[in-house]
């Protein structure tokens, strides 16, 4: 969307687009700073979103002065907890509503080597804005009583908003923080913008210097997975591939049209399998599909994007089943037990990925039937019932109970007695086979 050109002072814009609570919070934050002999500004993403008329729950404040002292005072006034990070001159306040207020001292950042965490030192607001990632995130609004709403835009961020450009502020930006390469694509796709020409050239130069190898798998994960949890994730993945970022992350060289078409099926697949919530699970579905196409070993993937042990296991199973879809999915009327035992233990991530790669409505309906009607079905008897019937506990109990479940699924309606009889028959046959 094209933002309306704001006046130098955007108080009227703030009154119109912020909730009463948000607006009063900012007014109070400016008054407190004045009492402490400091100046405070709303900065970065919240300012950008105001100018784009996009909703934002973020509250990022920058203080000219002692930001940590200011944060403690603001937290006391709001009666909320405050966590300080002295090394970076930042603090976070945790609101009862679940939101956060981020406070930072206006500061410069010096990177000792590419990808390192910065060393910081206090500076003026102008210098703080120039050290940021992109021009569209380098605007500030004064919260001081004497010039409340005054827009500060030394880096030309508003002009780039109007032009629909994502532009870095200096030539070493992607080397200082290589995660900016991933975030640049997120902003580009989310807002329908384009990378400014020189910015795209600098991104490719940073990739040639293998800049992403300078940062930890944890940091790559922290910036990538939230993007893959967004509704525009398919387009983000395609763009990351076009620029070479996906390959630098070990996730494949290209996204072909058929692959892009499958990626677009993840949101409807997620909805079809009751995946109302967004977040990492949906992101992992995309990772499973990408890993399948790129033939990426999951252990290697975990070295690139830090995965938990459970996530690795889930992805292995998902990649295995989408690489070799079970024949039961193409059957017109498979037995319920065939469907259950073939897909047994399938995670939502695996089921969603499997649904997305199918182009046959029949196969998708089978996956939905398993997910909605079968995956939680259990036999009406258990091991105690077998023991009570005189069976000796042993390794065949598991198979016998599965036979009971088969009867329940395929011979409905069946009673517990019929399932028990089937299980005991299975045990008897097993005994005779020895």
Beta strands, then each sheet from edge to edge (+ up, - down):
strand 1: 39-43
strand 2: 60-64
strand 3: 81-85
strand 4: 90-94
strand 5: 100-105
strand 6: 107-110
strand 7: 119-122
strand 8: 140-142
strand 9: 151-152
strand 10: 165-166
strand 11: 194-195
sheet 1: 3+ 4- 5+ 2+ 1- 8+ 9-
sheet 2: 6+ 7-
sheet 3: 10+ 11+
end
